[in-house]
Amino acid sequence: MIYDVSIFAIIIFIIFVAVVLALSFYFAGKTKSAASYYAAGGNIHWGVNGIAFAGDYLSAASFLGICGMIAYSGYDGFLYSIGYLAGWIVALFVVAEPMKRMGKFTFTDALDFKFNSRSIKLTAAISTLIVSIFYLIPQMVGAGDLVVPLLGLPHWVGVVIVGSIVIFIVATAGMTSTTYVQFIKGALLIIFSIALTVYILNKGLNKEPYDNYHKYVTLTPVIDSTNQVQAIEGDESIEVLKQIEVGEKKFVKVKKDGFENWYNLVQKADKMVLEEMLSVTVTASGEKLYNGAPKTERKFYQVGHLTKIISNGEEVESTGRTNPFNYLTKIEDSEIVRYSKVTFSDEGNNITAWHPNITSGKNIMKPGLLYKLSGANIWEKLNFISLMLALFLGTSALPHILIRYYTVPSQKDARKSTIVAIAAIGFFYILTLYMGLGAMINGVLDMESSNMSGPLLAKSFGVGLFSIISAIAFATILGTVSGLIVASSGAIAHDLMDNYFKMKMPDKQKVMAGKISAFGVGILAIVLGIAFKGMNVSFLVGLAFAVAASANLPAIMMILFWKKTTGRGVSASIVIGIISSILIIVFSPTMFERYGLLKTDAPIPLDNPGIISIPLSFLTLVVVSLLTQKKKEAV
């Protein structure tokens, strides 16, 4: 995608970052003890903590990732919203009050509160680090994606910027500044998402795309007896260069207007036609071509539009203003152009192309575009169930979410802040449905990054709204990454150094160890954010949820509800949960594609490990606990 940079957007971005840094400076002078650094002294008001919970949770995955998944896959993308929200029910009724009662600073404190087990201290701290790192990756990817259109800088620069700012935030004021950053940006994200939704409803549905929509040229080919394209009917200036097949798809390379580009060969009515695709070519020399042309030609545009709108039983060009209910009804009665991705090689050049598919609104508004229902094989069905398990069970096992319960004064406040969080998060996820569908139909999709659907939709209504929304999204990432790094630094300094290795540091030294740990984790997050460029952040967060649900949730649940749970059982379940979930992810089809290999070569046909790794972790805890009953007192 080719973007134009706005000075106004840069100014808004700088203001937001300056406010975040000012908060850190302000609270830095008040952060003297370990309690204030890791848990904000336990003095945060439940209402502030509830919105901060929402700010923590409405991270890159929620605003960037879910909007993008809905824009590309309709209802199936919204399933992530449902899963994320449902997970808070477990947090409210199972985890909130016990976590406040059992813990002090970290997730490990809660697991180890009645065992005093060195093995729990070690395994729970490692689990906190691994889950936090898995969750950090999509945040950093999202930060890089945002900086490209906002500041006109490369993806890796955005990752470095957010990493550097977050390291500063955590290394100065810890959880106190993180909490207030989350509170402010959580509230602003909801407010401006409401504003964006109002814009979407006021515009309604319109078949006329925006000016930057790239109109596809449909060419009629001359086909010979071998089904090869010989020429282009009616235009002798277009030269046919090559034809290849990728699976069941056929693609033709032609030379037009001095540029070579690929076209999709499709059957339309009673004839074959060539339909121009969006394509990015990385040449053997490393040059990047957009639709066969250099970047300076500006031939790569935002896309997404309607081909048919039915209103009151008649086909219309636009609907005008709509309300929240008939907007969804009219989407269902429409036809929408979606895009399918294909990759192949051509004489040493790597081609990534997106060809248009007309999809009925009824199919958009029901499951099946991303996760097949009809005709799905057993592995595809298990993959979907596995994803829902991870989203539903993962929330209550995320260390950076759990440690927020230590920031309020009482167990009652912990429960009340969870209720506030559920209300705020649930309302926001309703808005994601409108923002995602709005991006799908309004000519704003960036084929190279589904994560940019929400911000680019805002840009279509004006650079001011785009600037504010993007800056808030960036602040969202800053806050979430801050919370993750606080959790990670607590695992290193408090759990490992102070408790496991029994260094017994005074408060001042423990805070300093946490700050040094923040630097190390922040640098690792920057490296991983650059490495995973281009992947949808909701998908990546789904993996973090799966690892958390596999490694942490069985231990939490069994400690609370099974009296025979032992320290060794808890430790073993954490280890098995981590290893099994990560192995399944590493050998999954999506990761094999990331390695440059074929998806079909993946030895494990699941992308989401939860359906295997979560029961395996529970089973391990039960078996090991039963075998170690006599060793329950000390491990």
N, C-alpha and C positions, 0 to 999 in steps of 0.2 A: 504494500500500500504506500502511496505517496501522499504526504501530509504538508499542509501549509502551517507555519508557525505563527501564532498571534502574540504580539507584545503584551496585550491585555491579559492573556492567559498566563504569561510568564510572571507578570506583576502579582496576579492573584495567588499563584503558586508560591511566590516568595513570601507574601504576607502570611499565608497559612503556615509555612515552615517556620517563619520568624515567631509566630505565636506559640507554636509547639516548643521551640527552643527557649522562649522566654519563660514558659511554664516550668521547664526543666531547671533553669537557673533559679527561679523563685523557690521551688521545693528542695533544691540541692542543699540550701543552708539549713533546712529542717530535718534532713536525713542524717541522723547521727548513729542510731542504733540498728541492730540487725532486724528488729521488729518493724521499724519504719521503712527500712530498705526492701525487705522481702514481703511484708504484709501491710504496708501503709499504717503501721501502728494499731491496726484493728479499729480505726476510728472513722471509717467511711460511712456516711449515711446510707441506709438501705435503698433509698430512691436513686441516689447518685450511683450506687453500686449496680443497681438493676439496669440502668441505661448504659453503664460501663460494660456490664455483661453483654448487652446488645452490641455495643461498639466492638468488643472483643470478638464476638461471634459473626457480626456482619463484616467479615474481612474481604479480602480479594475474591474468595470463592463465592460469596453471596452477591455482591454487586457486579463484579466483573464476570465471574464464571457462570453463575446461574442465568443472568441476563443473556449471556452468550449462548448457553446451551439451549435456552428457550428459543432464541432467535434462529438457531440452526435446526433444532429438533422438536420444537413445539412442546406439547404436554410432557414428553419424556424428560425434558430439561427441568420442568416444574417439579418432577418427582424428587429432585434433590432438595427443593424447598420443603416439601412435605416431610422427607426423611430427617432433615436438619431440625425442623420444628418439633417433630414427634420425640426426638431425643431429649428434649427439655422436660417432657413428662416424667421420664425416668429420673432426671436430675431433681425435679421438684419432690417427688414422692419417695425416693429412695436415698439420694445422695446428699442433699443440701444440709440438713441438720446434723447427720452423723459426721460429715466432713468437718464442720465447724467444731464439733465436740471432740473429735479424735486428733485433729492436727494442730500444728503450730505455724510452720512456715511453708512446708512443701507437701507434695503428694506422698512422699516416702514416710513422713511423720505419721500420716493417717494410717497407712498400712501397718506400720511397725509399733503402733501405740500400745499394744498389749503383749507383744512378743519379745521386744528388745533383741531382734535377730540381726546378726551381721549380714547374713545372706539376703535378707529382705532389703537392708540398707543398700547393699551393692546392686542387686537386680532392679529394684524400683528406681534407683537413681539412673541406671543405664537406660531403663525403659523411658523415663522422663526425657532424657537426652535424645533418644532415637525418635520418639513420637514428636517431640518439638522440632527436630530437624526435618522430619517428613512434612510437618505443617509449615515450616519456614519456607520450603522450596516454592510452593505456589504463591506465597506472599511476595517473594522476591521476583518471581516471574511476572506477576501482575504489576509490580512497581516498574519494571523495565518496559512493559507494554505501554504503561501510561505516559512515560517520559517521551516516547517517540513522537506522538502527535502534540503533546503539551509543550515541550521545550525544543523539539527538533533534534534531539540527541539520540545516539544509538542505544539499543536495548541495554547493553552491558553498563553504560554510564548510569542509567536509571537504577540498576541494581546496586551499583557502588554508592550512589547518592543515598538511597534509603538505608543501606547498611551502615553507612558512616553516621547519618543522623541518629539512627536508633542506638548505635553503640554509645553515642554521646548522651542520649536520653537516659539509658539504663545506667551508664557509668556515673551519672551525676545524681539523679534523684530516685532511681529504682521504681518501686510499685506506686508510690504516691503520685508522681508526675504521670506515670503510665495510666493510672486510674482516671485522672482528670482529662488527659488527652482522649481517652476512650469515651468518656462522658460527653465531651464537647463534640467530637466527630460523630458519635453515634446519633446524637440528637440532630445535628446538621444533616447527616446522610438521610435520615427519615424525612426531615422537613423538605429538602430539595428533591427527594424522590417523589414526594407528593406533588411538588410543583411540576416536575417533568411529566408525571402521569396526567395532570390537568392539561398540559400542552397536548399530549397524545390524544386525549378524549375530545378536546376542542377541535383538533384537526380532523378526527375521524378517519375514515378509509378513503383513499384517493388512488386512482389508477395512474395518475400522472406522477412519474418519479421526479426526484430532485434533479437540478441541472447537472450534477456531477455523476448521474447514472450513465453507465456505459451501455449504449444501445447495441444489441447484438445484430450482426449482419448475417442474414440467412442466405446461403448460396446454393444453387441447384447444381449437383455434380452430374457429369456424364459417366455412366458406369458401363464397363465392358463385360464380356461374358464370364470373366473370372472374378467379378465383383470388385474390380479395382477402379479407382477414380482416375479417369483419363484427362478430363478438362472440366472447366467451370462454364456452365451454360450461360451465354449472353455476355460474357466478359472475358475477352481473349487476353487482357492485360494481367490476369491472375494465373500464375504458373503453379501447376501441381508438382510437388517435389517428392512426396513419400506417403505411404500408407502403412500403418501398423495396427495390430490388435493387442489389446490388454484385457485378458479374460474374454467376456462377451462384448466388450466395447471396441469400436473401431474409430481410429483417429487418423486424420489426413493433414499433412503438412503442406502449406501453400505459401507462395510469395505474393504479397499484396502491398501496394504503396511503398515498395522498397524494403519491406520487412518480412521476415519469415515467421510464420505463426502456425499453431495447431488448431484444427477444427474438429468438432465432434460430428461423426457421421450417424445420423438418426433417421428413422422412418417417420414421416409425417403424412398422414392421410394416405394417398396412393403413390407417393414418390419419396425418394431418398433426398435428404438435404444436408448441407454442411452448416453447422451452427457454431459460431465463434465462441470460444471459451475464454475465461480469464486464465492466464498462465504466467508462471514465473520460471524462468530458465536460468540455471546456474551453469555457465559454460565450462568447458574443460580448463580454461585459463582462469576461472574464478569470477568472471564478469557476470553481473546479474541483469537479466533482461525481463522487462515487464510487457507481456503480450507481444513478444518478439522484438521489442524496441528498448533502447537504453532508457534509464530513469529520466533523463532530461526531456524525453519526448512526452512524459506524463501520460502514458497509456494504460495505467492501472487505476481503476476507479472503485468507489464504493458501490455496492449493488444490493438488490432486494426489492421486489415490487409485486403488486397484484396484477393478475391478468383478467380477473372477473370479480365483480362485486354485485351481490344480489341484495336488494333492499325492498321490503314489502312485496316480494314476489317478482320484482322486475330488475333487469340488469341496468346498473347505473354507472356513471363515471366516478362519482364520489358520494359520500353519505352526509357530509357536513358534520356538525357537532353531534357527538354521541354521549350516552351515559355509560357508567361502568358495566351495566348488564347487557345492553344491546350491542356494545362494542364487541363483546365476545361472541354474541349470536351472529353478527354480521361477518366476523372472521370465519366462523364455521361455514357460512354460506358462500364463501369466496374461493377463488383459486389463486395460489401463491407460487411464485418461482423460488424454488430452493436449489441448492448447489451440491453436487456430488464431487468428491475429490478423487483424483487418479494421479499416480506417479509412475514414471517410466524413464528410461534412458534412451538417448539418441546420439550415437557417435561420440560418446564421452560426455555429453551434456545431460544434466539431471533436470527433468521436466516435472513440474508440479502444476496440474491444471484442474480447474473447477468448471464442470459443465452444468447447464441449467436443467432442472426437472420441474415440471408443473405438478403441484400437489394440491389436492382438494383441502379446503378448510376443515372438513370433517376429520380427515386423517391427521391434520395438524393438532386438532383439539382432543385427540384420544391417544392412548399409548400405542407404540408400535414403530415409530420412525427410527428411534435409536435402539430401543430394546424390543426385538421382534416378539410378537405374541403368536400370531398365526404362522405356522410353518417353522417355528423355532425348534431347534434341537435341544436335547436335554442339557447341554452345557450352557447354551444361551439362556435357558430358563434359570438354571442354577446361578449364573452370573448376575442376573437381575435380583434374585432373592438374596444373594450374598451382598450386593450393594445396599439393599434396603436394611439388612441386618446391621451392617457397619454404620450406616447413618443413624439408625435408631438407637444403637447401643454405644456408639462412639463418643457422643457428647459428654456423657457422665464419666468418661475415662480420659479426657484430655487434661493433662497437667496444668496448662495455663488457664483453663477454665476453673478447675478445682481449687487452685490456690486463691482465687478471688473470694472464696468463702471465708478466708482468714482475714479479709480486710474490713469486715463488719463486726460490731461489738458482740452480737449474740446469735444463738441458733434461730431465734424468732426472726431476726433481721436477715439471716441467710435465706429463710423461706420466703420472706416478703420480697427480697431483691430478686429471687428467682421468678416470682409471679410477675413482677414488673418486666423482667427480661422476656418472658414468654409473650406478654402482650405486645411489646415493642417489636420483637423479632417476627411474630406472627403477622402483624400488620405490614411490616416491610416486605415479607415474602409474598403477600398478596400483590403488592406493588410491582414485584419483579415479573409477574405474569404479564402485566400491561407493558412494562418497559421492554421485555423480551420480544413480545409480539409486535410492539411498535417498531423495534429495530428490524424485525423480519420483513416488514412490508413497506418501509419508508426509505429504501435506497441507501442504507448506511452501513451495510455489512462489509467488514474487512476480512477477505478470505484468508489472509495470512494470520489473523488473530481474532478468534471468536471473543476473546476477552475484552475487545474494544467496542462491543456492540452498544453498551449503555452510554459510555462517554460520547461516541459518535452520534448516537440518537440525540443527545443533548445538543451537540454541535449543530445539528440540522435545524434547531430552533433558535440558534444564535450563539455567537462565540462567548457571550457573557455567561450563559447557563452552562455551556461546555466547560468554561474555565473554572467555575465554582464547583461543579460536579466532579471534575477531574482532580481538583485540589483536595476536595473532601475525600475522594476515593484514595488519593495518595496518603492523606492523613490517617485514613482507615487502616491502610497497610502499616504505616508507622506505629500506630497504637498496638495492632495485633502482634507485629514483630517484637515490639518492646515487651509485651506480656510473655511471649515465648522465650525471649532471652532472659527475662527475670526468672522464669521457671527453670531454664537450663542452668543459669548461674547458681541458683539455689541448690540444684542437684549436685553441682560440682563442689561448691564451697561448703554448704551446710550438710548435705547428705554424705558425700564421699570424704572430703577433707576433714570436716569437724567430727562427724559421727562414725563413719566406717574406719577411717585411718586413725581416729581418736586423737586428732591434733589439738582439740579443745581450745580453739582460738577465742580470744576476747572479742566483744562486739565490733570494735573498730577494725580488727584484723579480719573478721569474718565478712564485713562489708567490703573491705579492700579486695579480698579474695573473690567475692562475687563480681566486683567491677572488672577485675582482670579476666575472669571467666567469660564475662560478657564480650570482651574483645575477641577472644578465641572463637566463640560460637558465632559472633557476627561475621567474622572473616570467612568461616566455613559456609555460612548462609549465602554470602555474596558469591562464592565460587559455585555453589549448587544452583543458585538462581540464574546464573549465566549458562550453565550446562543444560538446563531444562527449558530453555527458551522455546516458545511456540506451542507448548502443551497447555490444554485448557485447565485453568486453575481449579475448577470445581472437581474435575476428574482427579487431580493430584491431591486435593484435600480429602476426597473420598478414600484414597489410599491411606492417608494419615489417620482417618477415622477407623479404618479397618485394623491398622496396627494397634491403635489405642484400645479398641474394643477387644482385641485378641490378647494383648499383654496385660491390661490393667483391670478391665471390668470383672473378669472372673474372680480376681483376688478381692476386689471391693465387695462384690455381692456375697461371696462365701464367708468373708470375715464378719459381715453384718448378720447373716442368716443361717450359718451352719457352725454349731459349737465345736465340731470336731476338726475344724480347720487348724492346720499347724503352720509354723513358720517355714518349714521345708516345703510344704505343699504350696504355699503362696509363692515362694521363690521359684520352684520348678514350673509352676503354671506361667509365670512371667517369662521365663526363659523360652519355654516351648511356644508361647504365644508370639513372641518376637521372632524367633527363628522360622516358624512355620509360615507366618504371614509374609515376612520379607522374602523367603524363598519362592513362594507362589507369585509374588509381585515380580521378582527378578526374572522368572521364567514364563511370564505371561505374554499373550499375543501382542498387547500394546507396547510393552517394553521391547520385545523382539523387533517390532517395527522401528522403535527408537534407536536400536542398535544398527539399523540398516539391513535387517534380515526380514524374511517373509514371516507374516503372522502365522501362517499355516505350519511353520517349522517349530513353533513354540511347543515345548514338551508338556506344558500345563495349559489347557484351553480355557482357563479362568483369568479374568482381569482383576476381579475382586476376591480376596482370599477368605473373607469372613465366614462363609458357610462351612469351611473346613477348619480354619485356625481357631475360631471362637469355641466350638464344641471340644476341640482337642485340648485347649487350655483348661476348660472346666474339668474335663475328664482327668487330666494330669493332676490337677489340684486335689481332686477327690481320692484318686489312687494313692498318691504320695502321702497325703494327710492320714489316710487309714493305715499306711505302712509305718508311719512315724509318730503314732500317738504317744509313746512313752518318752519321746524326745521333744515334747511340746514346750517344756519350760524354757529351754535354752538351746540355741542352735549355733 
